[in-house]
C-alpha cells in the first residue's frame, strides 16, 4: 500500500486540475471542483493547511485514482 503524502486543500485542488477537474465555486471553507468529461464527478475539498488522511483518501477514491497516482500529480 502506498503511503499517503501530506497535502493541503489547495495542493489537492492543484493536483486534481491536472486530471481535468475545474473549480466550480468556493464556499468559505471548501473548494468545489467538477469534472466535465465523463464520468461527471463533483468533489468538495476542505480548504485546510493539511488534509486529514481519511479525508484525503476519500477524495482520492472519489476522483477514481490511486494514492500512487495522486502522489505523482503533486
mmCIF file of the N, C-alpha and C atoms, coordinates in Angstrom:
data_MODEL
# 
_entry.id   MODEL 
# 
loop_
_atom_site.group_PDB 
_atom_site.id 
_atom_site.type_symbol 
_atom_site.label_atom_id 
_atom_site.label_alt_id 
_atom_site.label_comp_id 
_atom_site.label_asym_id 
_atom_site.label_entity_id 
_atom_site.label_seq_id 
_atom_site.pdbx_PDB_ins_code 
_atom_site.Cartn_x 
_atom_site.Cartn_y 
_atom_site.Cartn_z 
_atom_site.occupancy 
_atom_site.B_iso_or_equiv 
_atom_site.pdbx_formal_charge 
_atom_site.auth_seq_id 
_atom_site.auth_comp_id 
_atom_site.auth_asym_id 
_atom_site.auth_atom_id 
_atom_site.pdbx_PDB_model_num 
ATOM 1   N N  . UNK A 1 1  ? 0.845   -1.176 0.000   1.00 0.00 ? 1  UNK A N  1 
ATOM 2   C CA . UNK A 1 1  ? 0.000   0.000  0.000   1.00 0.00 ? 1  UNK A CA 1 
ATOM 3   C C  . UNK A 1 1  ? 0.892   1.242  0.000   1.00 0.00 ? 1  UNK A C  1 
ATOM 4   N N  . UNK A 1 2  ? 0.548   2.197  -0.854  1.00 0.00 ? 2  UNK A N  1 
ATOM 5   C CA . UNK A 1 2  ? 1.308   3.427  -0.963  1.00 0.00 ? 2  UNK A CA 1 
ATOM 6   C C  . UNK A 1 2  ? 0.981   4.346  0.206   1.00 0.00 ? 2  UNK A C  1 
ATOM 7   N N  . UNK A 1 3  ? 2.013   4.948  0.765   1.00 0.00 ? 3  UNK A N  1 
ATOM 8   C CA . UNK A 1 3  ? 1.821   5.889  1.852   1.00 0.00 ? 3  UNK A CA 1 
ATOM 9   C C  . UNK A 1 3  ? 1.253   7.191  1.288   1.00 0.00 ? 3  UNK A C  1 
ATOM 10  N N  . UNK A 1 4  ? 0.249   7.712  1.966   1.00 0.00 ? 4  UNK A N  1 
ATOM 11  C CA . UNK A 1 4  ? -0.369  8.961  1.517   1.00 0.00 ? 4  UNK A CA 1 
ATOM 12  C C  . UNK A 1 4  ? 0.561   10.141 1.786   1.00 0.00 ? 4  UNK A C  1 
ATOM 13  N N  . UNK A 1 5  ? 0.708   11.025 0.817   1.00 0.00 ? 5  UNK A N  1 
ATOM 14  C CA . UNK A 1 5  ? 1.508   12.228 1.054   1.00 0.00 ? 5  UNK A CA 1 
ATOM 15  C C  . UNK A 1 5  ? 0.709   13.242 1.859   1.00 0.00 ? 5  UNK A C  1 
ATOM 16  N N  . UNK A 1 6  ? 1.397   14.146 2.510   1.00 0.00 ? 6  UNK A N  1 
ATOM 17  C CA . UNK A 1 6  ? 0.723   15.257 3.180   1.00 0.00 ? 6  UNK A CA 1 
ATOM 18  C C  . UNK A 1 6  ? 0.365   16.282 2.108   1.00 0.00 ? 6  UNK A C  1 
ATOM 19  N N  . UNK A 1 7  ? -0.847  16.792 2.182   1.00 0.00 ? 7  UNK A N  1 
ATOM 20  C CA . UNK A 1 7  ? -1.276  17.773 1.184   1.00 0.00 ? 7  UNK A CA 1 
ATOM 21  C C  . UNK A 1 7  ? -2.273  18.729 1.815   1.00 0.00 ? 7  UNK A C  1 
ATOM 22  N N  . UNK A 1 8  ? -2.199  19.971 1.375   1.00 0.00 ? 8  UNK A N  1 
ATOM 23  C CA . UNK A 1 8  ? -3.200  20.955 1.793   1.00 0.00 ? 8  UNK A CA 1 
ATOM 24  C C  . UNK A 1 8  ? -4.385  20.851 0.831   1.00 0.00 ? 8  UNK A C  1 
ATOM 25  N N  . UNK A 1 9  ? -5.458  21.518 1.149   1.00 0.00 ? 9  UNK A N  1 
ATOM 26  C CA . UNK A 1 9  ? -6.606  21.528 0.254   1.00 0.00 ? 9  UNK A CA 1 
ATOM 27  C C  . UNK A 1 9  ? -6.267  22.149 -1.093  1.00 0.00 ? 9  UNK A C  1 
ATOM 28  N N  . UNK A 1 10 ? -5.476  23.203 -1.060  1.00 0.00 ? 10 UNK A N  1 
ATOM 29  C CA . UNK A 1 10 ? -5.080  23.863 -2.318  1.00 0.00 ? 10 UNK A CA 1 
ATOM 30  C C  . UNK A 1 10 ? -4.147  22.989 -3.149  1.00 0.00 ? 10 UNK A C  1 
ATOM 31  N N  . UNK A 1 11 ? -3.248  22.239 -2.477  1.00 0.00 ? 11 UNK A N  1 
ATOM 32  C CA . UNK A 1 11 ? -2.377  21.306 -3.191  1.00 0.00 ? 11 UNK A CA 1 
ATOM 33  C C  . UNK A 1 11 ? -3.202  20.218 -3.877  1.00 0.00 ? 11 UNK A C  1 
ATOM 34  N N  . UNK A 1 12 ? -4.207  19.709 -3.164  1.00 0.00 ? 12 UNK A N  1 
ATOM 35  C CA . UNK A 1 12 ? -5.074  18.673 -3.724  1.00 0.00 ? 12 UNK A CA 1 
ATOM 36  C C  . UNK A 1 12 ? -5.842  19.214 -4.927  1.00 0.00 ? 12 UNK A C  1 
ATOM 37  N N  . UNK A 1 13 ? -6.354  20.434 -4.816  1.00 0.00 ? 13 UNK A N  1 
ATOM 38  C CA . UNK A 1 13 ? -7.084  21.039 -5.928  1.00 0.00 ? 13 UNK A CA 1 
ATOM 39  C C  . UNK A 1 13 ? -6.176  21.231 -7.136  1.00 0.00 ? 13 UNK A C  1 
ATOM 40  N N  . UNK A 1 14 ? -4.954  21.651 -6.890  1.00 0.00 ? 14 UNK A N  1 
ATOM 41  C CA . UNK A 1 14 ? -3.979  21.854 -7.979  1.00 0.00 ? 14 UNK A CA 1 
ATOM 42  C C  . UNK A 1 14 ? -3.682  20.527 -8.682  1.00 0.00 ? 14 UNK A C  1 
ATOM 43  N N  . UNK A 1 15 ? -3.529  19.457 -7.904  1.00 0.00 ? 15 UNK A N  1 
ATOM 44  C CA . UNK A 1 15 ? -3.252  18.135 -8.476  1.00 0.00 ? 15 UNK A CA 1 
ATOM 45  C C  . UNK A 1 15 ? -4.455  17.643 -9.279  1.00 0.00 ? 15 UNK A C  1 
ATOM 46  N N  . UNK A 1 16 ? -5.665  17.871 -8.782  1.00 0.00 ? 16 UNK A N  1 
ATOM 47  C CA . UNK A 1 16 ? -6.863  17.404 -9.474  1.00 0.00 ? 16 UNK A CA 1 
ATOM 48  C C  . UNK A 1 16 ? -7.134  18.189 -10.750 1.00 0.00 ? 16 UNK A C  1 
ATOM 49  N N  . UNK A 1 17 ? -6.652  19.422 -10.828 1.00 0.00 ? 17 UNK A N  1 
ATOM 50  C CA . UNK A 1 17 ? -6.773  20.184 -12.084 1.00 0.00 ? 17 UNK A CA 1 
ATOM 51  C C  . UNK A 1 17 ? -6.046  19.460 -13.220 1.00 0.00 ? 17 UNK A C  1 
ATOM 52  N N  . UNK A 1 18 ? -4.964  18.798 -12.889 1.00 0.00 ? 18 UNK A N  1 
ATOM 53  C CA . UNK A 1 18 ? -4.198  18.063 -13.901 1.00 0.00 ? 18 UNK A CA 1 
ATOM 54  C C  . UNK A 1 18 ? -4.988  16.882 -14.452 1.00 0.00 ? 18 UNK A C  1 
ATOM 55  N N  . UNK A 1 19 ? -6.027  16.439 -13.729 1.00 0.00 ? 19 UNK A N  1 
ATOM 56  C CA . UNK A 1 19 ? -6.883  15.343 -14.181 1.00 0.00 ? 19 UNK A CA 1 
ATOM 57  C C  . UNK A 1 19 ? -8.124  15.835 -14.922 1.00 0.00 ? 19 UNK A C  1 
ATOM 58  N N  . UNK A 1 20 ? -8.245  17.134 -15.076 1.00 0.00 ? 20 UNK A N  1 
ATOM 59  C CA . UNK A 1 20 ? -9.389  17.675 -15.796 1.00 0.00 ? 20 UNK A CA 1 
ATOM 60  C C  . UNK A 1 20 ? -10.474 18.252 -14.913 1.00 0.00 ? 20 UNK A C  1 
ATOM 61  N N  . UNK A 1 21 ? -10.261 18.312 -13.619 1.00 0.00 ? 21 UNK A N  1 
ATOM 62  C CA . UNK A 1 21 ? -11.233 18.934 -12.725 1.00 0.00 ? 21 UNK A CA 1 
ATOM 63  C C  . UNK A 1 21 ? -11.071 20.451 -12.796 1.00 0.00 ? 21 UNK A C  1 
ATOM 64  N N  . UNK A 1 22 ? -12.193 21.155 -12.686 1.00 0.00 ? 22 UNK A N  1 
ATOM 65  C CA . UNK A 1 22 ? -12.186 22.613 -12.695 1.00 0.00 ? 22 UNK A CA 1 
ATOM 66  C C  . UNK A 1 22 ? -12.861 23.113 -11.428 1.00 0.00 ? 22 UNK A C  1 
ATOM 67  N N  . UNK A 1 23 ? -12.428 24.260 -10.942 1.00 0.00 ? 23 UNK A N  1 
ATOM 68  C CA . UNK A 1 23 ? -13.067 24.846 -9.770  1.00 0.00 ? 23 UNK A CA 1 
ATOM 69  C C  . UNK A 1 23 ? -14.439 25.345 -10.194 1.00 0.00 ? 23 UNK A C  1 
ATOM 70  N N  . UNK A 1 24 ? -15.461 24.814 -9.567  1.00 0.00 ? 24 UNK A N  1 
ATOM 71  C CA . UNK A 1 24 ? -16.837 25.226 -9.847  1.00 0.00 ? 24 UNK A CA 1 
ATOM 72  C C  . UNK A 1 24 ? -17.144 26.490 -9.050  1.00 0.00 ? 24 UNK A C  1 
ATOM 73  N N  . UNK A 1 25 ? -16.896 26.441 -7.751  1.00 0.00 ? 25 UNK A N  1 
ATOM 74  C CA . UNK A 1 25 ? -17.035 27.608 -6.895  1.00 0.00 ? 25 UNK A CA 1 
ATOM 75  C C  . UNK A 1 25 ? -16.337 27.309 -5.574  1.00 0.00 ? 25 UNK A C  1 
ATOM 76  N N  . UNK A 1 26 ? -16.231 28.326 -4.751  1.00 0.00 ? 26 UNK A N  1 
ATOM 77  C CA . UNK A 1 26 ? -15.590 28.156 -3.457  1.00 0.00 ? 26 UNK A CA 1 
ATOM 78  C C  . UNK A 1 26 ? -16.482 28.753 -2.388  1.00 0.00 ? 26 UNK A C  1 
ATOM 79  N N  . UNK A 1 27 ? -16.802 27.921 -1.394  1.00 0.00 ? 27 UNK A N  1 
ATOM 80  C CA . UNK A 1 27 ? -17.545 28.424 -0.253  1.00 0.00 ? 27 UNK A CA 1 
ATOM 81  C C  . UNK A 1 27 ? -16.503 28.966 0.726   1.00 0.00 ? 27 UNK A C  1 
ATOM 82  N N  . UNK A 1 28 ? -16.901 29.318 1.905   1.00 0.00 ? 28 UNK A N  1 
ATOM 83  C CA . UNK A 1 28 ? -15.947 29.855 2.867   1.00 0.00 ? 28 UNK A CA 1 
ATOM 84  C C  . UNK A 1 28 ? -14.809 28.912 3.182   1.00 0.00 ? 28 UNK A C  1 
ATOM 85  N N  . UNK A 1 29 ? -15.102 27.630 3.327   1.00 0.00 ? 29 UNK A N  1 
ATOM 86  C CA . UNK A 1 29 ? -14.069 26.704 3.774   1.00 0.00 ? 29 UNK A CA 1 
ATOM 87  C C  . UNK A 1 29 ? -13.846 25.513 2.849   1.00 0.00 ? 29 UNK A C  1 
ATOM 88  N N  . UNK A 1 30 ? -14.527 25.455 1.712   1.00 0.00 ? 30 UNK A N  1 
ATOM 89  C CA . UNK A 1 30 ? -14.390 24.327 0.801   1.00 0.00 ? 30 UNK A CA 1 
ATOM 90  C C  . UNK A 1 30 ? -14.223 24.796 -0.640  1.00 0.00 ? 30 UNK A C  1 
ATOM 91  N N  . UNK A 1 31 ? -13.456 24.024 -1.391  1.00 0.00 ? 31 UNK A N  1 
ATOM 92  C CA . UNK A 1 31 ? -13.281 24.247 -2.819  1.00 0.00 ? 31 UNK A CA 1 
ATOM 93  C C  . UNK A 1 31 ? -14.115 23.175 -3.515  1.00 0.00 ? 31 UNK A C  1 
ATOM 94  N N  . UNK A 1 32 ? -15.076 23.583 -4.316  1.00 0.00 ? 32 UNK A N  1 
ATOM 95  C CA . UNK A 1 32 ? -15.935 22.646 -5.023  1.00 0.00 ? 32 UNK A CA 1 
ATOM 96  C C  . UNK A 1 32 ? -15.397 22.527 -6.447  1.00 0.00 ? 32 UNK A C  1 
ATOM 97  N N  . UNK A 1 33 ? -15.043 21.302 -6.829  1.00 0.00 ? 33 UNK A N  1 
ATOM 98  C CA . UNK A 1 33 ? -14.486 21.061 -8.162  1.00 0.00 ? 33 UNK A CA 1 
ATOM 99  C C  . UNK A 1 33 ? -15.401 20.112 -8.913  1.00 0.00 ? 33 UNK A C  1 
ATOM 100 N N  . UNK A 1 34 ? -15.442 20.279 -10.249 1.00 0.00 ? 34 UNK A N  1 
ATOM 101 C CA . UNK A 1 34 ? -16.253 19.381 -11.062 1.00 0.00 ? 34 UNK A CA 1 
ATOM 102 C C  . UNK A 1 34 ? -15.436 18.912 -12.257 1.00 0.00 ? 34 UNK A C  1 
ATOM 103 N N  . UNK A 1 35 ? -15.845 17.768 -12.781 1.00 0.00 ? 35 UNK A N  1 
ATOM 104 C CA . UNK A 1 35 ? -15.192 17.191 -13.947 1.00 0.00 ? 35 UNK A CA 1 
ATOM 105 C C  . UNK A 1 35 ? -16.201 17.222 -15.084 1.00 0.00 ? 35 UNK A C  1 
ATOM 106 N N  . UNK A 1 36 ? -15.854 17.871 -16.179 1.00 0.00 ? 36 UNK A N  1 
ATOM 107 C CA . UNK A 1 36 ? -16.783 17.995 -17.299 1.00 0.00 ? 36 UNK A CA 1 
ATOM 108 C C  . UNK A 1 36 ? -16.857 16.749 -18.156 1.00 0.00 ? 36 UNK A C  1 
ATOM 109 N N  . UNK A 1 37 ? -15.750 16.034 -18.278 1.00 0.00 ? 37 UNK A N  1 
ATOM 110 C CA . UNK A 1 37 ? -15.755 14.840 -19.106 1.00 0.00 ? 37 UNK A CA 1 
ATOM 111 C C  . UNK A 1 37 ? -16.301 13.663 -18.302 1.00 0.00 ? 37 UNK A C  1 
ATOM 112 N N  . UNK A 1 38 ? -16.935 12.702 -18.979 1.00 0.00 ? 38 UNK A N  1 
ATOM 113 C CA . UNK A 1 38 ? -17.484 11.543 -18.257 1.00 0.00 ? 38 UNK A CA 1 
ATOM 114 C C  . UNK A 1 38 ? -16.388 10.753 -17.562 1.00 0.00 ? 38 UNK A C  1 
ATOM 115 N N  . UNK A 1 39 ? -16.601 10.191 -16.414 1.00 0.00 ? 39 UNK A N  1 
ATOM 116 C CA . UNK A 1 39 ? -17.813 10.333 -15.614 1.00 0.00 ? 39 UNK A CA 1 
ATOM 117 C C  . UNK A 1 39 ? -17.820 11.687 -14.922 1.00 0.00 ? 39 UNK A C  1 
ATOM 118 N N  . UNK A 1 40 ? -18.967 12.346 -14.936 1.00 0.00 ? 40 UNK A N  1 
ATOM 119 C CA . UNK A 1 40 ? -19.093 13.677 -14.335 1.00 0.00 ? 40 UNK A CA 1 
ATOM 120 C C  . UNK A 1 40 ? -19.063 13.525 -12.816 1.00 0.00 ? 40 UNK A C  1 
ATOM 121 N N  . UNK A 1 41 ? -18.030 14.052 -12.209 1.00 0.00 ? 41 UNK A N  1 
ATOM 122 C CA . UNK A 1 41 ? -17.887 13.956 -10.763 1.00 0.00 ? 41 UNK A CA 1 
ATOM 123 C C  . UNK A 1 41 ? -17.779 15.345 -10.165 1.00 0.00 ? 41 UNK A C  1 
ATOM 124 N N  . UNK A 1 42 ? -18.196 15.455 -8.915  1.00 0.00 ? 42 UNK A N  1 
ATOM 125 C CA . UNK A 1 42 ? -18.078 16.704 -8.174  1.00 0.00 ? 42 UNK A CA 1 
ATOM 126 C C  . UNK A 1 42 ? -17.406 16.375 -6.853  1.00 0.00 ? 42 UNK A C  1 
ATOM 127 N N  . UNK A 1 43 ? -16.377 17.138 -6.512  1.00 0.00 ? 43 UNK A N  1 
ATOM 128 C CA . UNK A 1 43 ? -15.626 16.916 -5.279  1.00 0.00 ? 43 UNK A CA 1 
ATOM 129 C C  . UNK A 1 43 ? -15.673 18.165 -4.410  1.00 0.00 ? 43 UNK A C  1 
ATOM 130 N N  . UNK A 1 44 ? -15.773 17.958 -3.120  1.00 0.00 ? 44 UNK A N  1 
ATOM 131 C CA . UNK A 1 44 ? -15.743 19.046 -2.149  1.00 0.00 ? 44 UNK A CA 1 
ATOM 132 C C  . UNK A 1 44 ? -14.468 18.892 -1.331  1.00 0.00 ? 44 UNK A C  1 
ATOM 133 N N  . UNK A 1 45 ? -13.538 19.820 -1.520  1.00 0.00 ? 45 UNK A N  1 
ATOM 134 C CA . UNK A 1 45 ? -12.232 19.742 -0.874  1.00 0.00 ? 45 UNK A CA 1 
ATOM 135 C C  . UNK A 1 45 ? -12.141 20.779 0.227   1.00 0.00 ? 45 UNK A C  1 
ATOM 136 N N  . UNK A 1 46 ? -11.908 20.352 1.476   1.00 0.00 ? 46 UNK A N  1 
ATOM 137 C CA . UNK A 1 46 ? -11.742 21.328 2.551   1.00 0.00 ? 46 UNK A CA 1 
ATOM 138 C C  . UNK A 1 46 ? -10.506 22.194 2.290   1.00 0.00 ? 46 UNK A C  1 
ATOM 139 N N  . UNK A 1 47 ? -10.629 23.478 2.472   1.00 0.00 ? 47 UNK A N  1 
ATOM 140 C CA . UNK A 1 47 ? -9.506  24.394 2.249   1.00 0.00 ? 47 UNK A CA 1 
ATOM 141 C C  . UNK A 1 47 ? -8.709  24.523 3.552   1.00 0.00 ? 47 UNK A C  1 
ATOM 142 N N  . UNK A 1 48 ? -8.044  23.436 3.922   1.00 0.00 ? 48 UNK A N  1 
ATOM 143 C CA . UNK A 1 48 ? -7.246  23.383 5.148   1.00 0.00 ? 48 UNK A CA 1 
ATOM 144 C C  . UNK A 1 48 ? -5.761  23.353 4.804   1.00 0.00 ? 48 UNK A C  1 
ATOM 145 N N  . UNK A 1 49 ? -4.923  23.728 5.773   1.00 0.00 ? 49 UNK A N  1 
ATOM 146 C CA . UNK A 1 49 ? -3.474  23.698 5.558   1.00 0.00 ? 49 UNK A CA 1 
ATOM 147 C C  . UNK A 1 49 ? -2.963  22.278 5.406   1.00 0.00 ? 49 UNK A C  1 
ATOM 148 N N  . UNK A 1 50 ? -3.604  21.332 6.082   1.00 0.00 ? 50 UNK A N  1 
ATOM 149 C CA . UNK A 1 50 ? -3.246  19.921 5.950   1.00 0.00 ? 50 UNK A CA 1 
ATOM 150 C C  . UNK A 1 50 ? -4.518  19.099 6.037   1.00 0.00 ? 50 UNK A C  1 
ATOM 151 N N  . UNK A 1 51 ? -4.774  18.295 5.001   1.00 0.00 ? 51 UNK A N  1 
ATOM 152 C CA . UNK A 1 51 ? -5.962  17.449 4.991   1.00 0.00 ? 51 UNK A CA 1 
ATOM 153 C C  . UNK A 1 51 ? -5.731  16.221 5.854   1.00 0.00 ? 51 UNK A C  1 
ATOM 154 N N  . UNK A 1 52 ? -6.754  15.809 6.573   1.00 0.00 ? 52 UNK A N  1 
ATOM 155 C CA . UNK A 1 52 ? -6.682  14.582 7.363   1.00 0.00 ? 52 UNK A CA 1 
ATOM 156 C C  . UNK A 1 52 ? -6.527  13.399 6.410   1.00 0.00 ? 52 UNK A C  1 
ATOM 157 N N  . UNK A 1 53 ? -5.831  12.373 6.854   1.00 0.00 ? 53 UNK A N  1 
ATOM 158 C CA . UNK A 1 53 ? -5.556  11.224 5.988   1.00 0.00 ? 53 UNK A CA 1 
ATOM 159 C C  . UNK A 1 53 ? -6.834  10.570 5.473   1.00 0.00 ? 53 UNK A C  1 
ATOM 160 N N  . UNK A 1 54 ? -7.847  10.432 6.320   1.00 0.00 ? 54 UNK A N  1 
ATOM 161 C CA . UNK A 1 54 ? -9.106  9.826  5.893   1.00 0.00 ? 54 UNK A CA 1 
ATOM 162 C C  . UNK A 1 54 ? -9.818  10.673 4.859   1.00 0.00 ? 54 UNK A C  1 
ATOM 163 N N  . UNK A 1 55 ? -9.779  11.992 5.036   1.00 0.00 ? 55 UNK A N  1 
ATOM 164 C CA . UNK A 1 55 ? -10.395 12.913 4.084   1.00 0.00 ? 55 UNK A CA 1 
ATOM 165 C C  . UNK A 1 55 ? -9.680  12.841 2.745   1.00 0.00 ? 55 UNK A C  1 
ATOM 166 N N  . UNK A 1 56 ? -8.349  12.841 2.782   1.00 0.00 ? 56 UNK A N  1 
ATOM 167 C CA . UNK A 1 56 ? -7.566  12.770 1.551   1.00 0.00 ? 56 UNK A CA 1 
ATOM 168 C C  . UNK A 1 56 ? -7.801  11.441 0.839   1.00 0.00 ? 56 UNK A C  1 
ATOM 169 N N  . UNK A 1 57 ? -7.832  10.349 1.589   1.00 0.00 ? 57 UNK A N  1 
ATOM 170 C CA . UNK A 1 57 ? -8.074  9.031  0.988   1.00 0.00 ? 57 UNK A CA 1 
ATOM 171 C C  . UNK A 1 57 ? -9.463  8.982  0.330   1.00 0.00 ? 57 UNK A C  1 
ATOM 172 N N  . UNK A 1 58 ? -10.458 9.586  0.972   1.00 0.00 ? 58 UNK A N  1 
ATOM 173 C CA . UNK A 1 58 ? -11.810 9.620  0.407   1.00 0.00 ? 58 UNK A CA 1 
ATOM 174 C C  . UNK A 1 58 ? -11.844 10.446 -0.879  1.00 0.00 ? 58 UNK A C  1 
ATOM 175 N N  . UNK A 1 59 ? -11.157 11.584 -0.901  1.00 0.00 ? 59 UNK A N  1 
ATOM 176 C CA . UNK A 1 59 ? -11.104 12.411 -2.117  1.00 0.00 ? 59 UNK A CA 1 
ATOM 177 C C  . UNK A 1 59 ? -10.445 11.662 -3.263  1.00 0.00 ? 59 UNK A C  1 
ATOM 178 N N  . UNK A 1 60 ? -9.363  10.955 -2.953  1.00 0.00 ? 60 UNK A N  1 
ATOM 179 C CA . UNK A 1 60 ? -8.658  10.189 -3.981  1.00 0.00 ? 60 UNK A CA 1 
ATOM 180 C C  . UNK A 1 60 ? -9.561  9.091  -4.537  1.00 0.00 ? 60 UNK A C  1 
ATOM 181 N N  . UNK A 1 61 ? -10.284 8.405  -3.654  1.00 0.00 ? 61 UNK A N  1 
ATOM 182 C CA . UNK A 1 61 ? -11.198 7.344  -4.075  1.00 0.00 ? 61 UNK A CA 1 
ATOM 183 C C  . UNK A 1 61 ? -12.327 7.916  -4.927  1.00 0.00 ? 61 UNK A C  1 
ATOM 184 N N  . UNK A 1 62 ? -12.892 9.059  -4.528  1.00 0.00 ? 62 UNK A N  1 
ATOM 185 C CA . UNK A 1 62 ? -13.976 9.686  -5.282  1.00 0.00 ? 62 UNK A CA 1 
ATOM 186 C C  . UNK A 1 62 ? -13.502 10.163 -6.649  1.00 0.00 ? 62 UNK A C  1 
ATOM 187 N N  . UNK A 1 63 ? -12.239 10.548 -6.742  1.00 0.00 ? 63 UNK A N  1 
ATOM 188 C CA . UNK A 1 63 ? -11.692 11.001 -8.023  1.00 0.00 ? 63 UNK A CA 1 
ATOM 189 C C  . UNK A 1 63 ? -11.407 9.827  -8.958  1.00 0.00 ? 63 UNK A C  1 
ATOM 190 N N  . UNK A 1 64 ? -11.411 8.606  -8.417  1.00 0.00 ? 64 UNK A N  1 
ATOM 191 C CA . UNK A 1 64 ? -11.208 7.427  -9.254  1.00 0.00 ? 64 UNK A CA 1 
ATOM 192 C C  . UNK A 1 64 ? -9.749  7.141  -9.566  1.00 0.00 ? 64 UNK A C  1 
ATOM 193 N N  . UNK A 1 65 ? -8.836  7.568  -8.683  1.00 0.00 ? 65 UNK A N  1 
ATOM 194 C CA . UNK A 1 65 ? -7.420  7.312  -8.886  1.00 0.00 ? 65 UNK A CA 1 
ATOM 195 C C  . UNK A 1 65 ? -6.853  6.604  -7.657  1.00 0.00 ? 65 UNK A C  1 
ATOM 196 N N  . UNK A 1 66 ? -5.611  6.164  -7.765  1.00 0.00 ? 66 UNK A N  1 
ATOM 197 C CA . UNK A 1 66 ? -4.943  5.502  -6.648  1.00 0.00 ? 66 UNK A CA 1 
ATOM 198 C C  . UNK A 1 66 ? -4.096  6.521  -5.890  1.00 0.00 ? 66 UNK A C  1 
ATOM 199 N N  . UNK A 1 67 ? -3.727  6.207  -4.652  1.00 0.00 ? 67 UNK A N  1 
ATOM 200 C CA . UNK A 1 67 ? -2.833  7.101  -3.923  1.00 0.00 ? 67 UNK A CA 1 
ATOM 201 C C  . UNK A 1 67 ? -1.495  7.341  -4.634  1.00 0.00 ? 67 UNK A C  1 
ATOM 202 N N  . UNK A 1 68 ? -0.986  6.340  -5.312  1.00 0.00 ? 68 UNK A N  1 
ATOM 203 C CA . UNK A 1 68 ? 0.270   6.496  -6.053  1.00 0.00 ? 68 UNK A CA 1 
ATOM 204 C C  . UNK A 1 68 ? 0.102   7.481  -7.214  1.00 0.00 ? 68 UNK A C  1 
ATOM 205 N N  . UNK A 1 69 ? -1.032  7.401  -7.906  1.00 0.00 ? 69 UNK A N  1 
ATOM 206 C CA . UNK A 1 69 ? -1.293  8.340  -9.000  1.00 0.00 ? 69 UNK A CA 1 
ATOM 207 C C  . UNK A 1 69 ? -1.439  9.763  -8.462  1.00 0.00 ? 69 UNK A C  1 
ATOM 208 N N  . UNK A 1 70 ? -2.095  9.899  -7.326  1.00 0.00 ? 70 UNK A N  1 
ATOM 209 C CA . UNK A 1 70 ? -2.245  11.228 -6.712  1.00 0.00 ? 70 UNK A CA 1 
ATOM 210 C C  . UNK A 1 70 ? -0.887  11.792 -6.315  1.00 0.00 ? 70 UNK A C  1 
ATOM 211 N N  . UNK A 1 71 ? -0.043  10.957 -5.704  1.00 0.00 ? 71 UNK A N  1 
ATOM 212 C CA . UNK A 1 71 ? 1.286   11.409 -5.279  1.00 0.00 ? 71 UNK A CA 1 
ATOM 213 C C  . UNK A 1 71 ? 2.096   11.886 -6.482  1.00 0.00 ? 71 UNK A C  1 
ATOM 214 N N  . UNK A 1 72 ? 1.935   11.231 -7.619  1.00 0.00 ? 72 UNK A N  1 
ATOM 215 C CA . UNK A 1 72 ? 2.661   11.622 -8.832  1.00 0.00 ? 72 UNK A CA 1 
ATOM 216 C C  . UNK A 1 72 ? 2.188   12.976 -9.363  1.00 0.00 ? 72 UNK A C  1 
ATOM 217 N N  . UNK A 1 73 ? 0.945   13.335 -9.071  1.00 0.00 ? 73 UNK A N  1 
ATOM 218 C CA . UNK A 1 73 ? 0.400   14.611 -9.537  1.00 0.00 ? 73 UNK A CA 1 
ATOM 219 C C  . UNK A 1 73 ? 0.844   15.793 -8.699  1.00 0.00 ? 73 UNK A C  1 
ATOM 220 N N  . UNK A 1 74 ? 1.281   15.532 -7.465  1.00 0.00 ? 74 UNK A N  1 
ATOM 221 C CA . UNK A 1 74 ? 1.688   16.637 -6.577  1.00 0.00 ? 74 UNK A CA 1 
ATOM 222 C C  . UNK A 1 74 ? 2.960   17.283 -7.019  1.00 0.00 ? 74 UNK A C  1 
# 
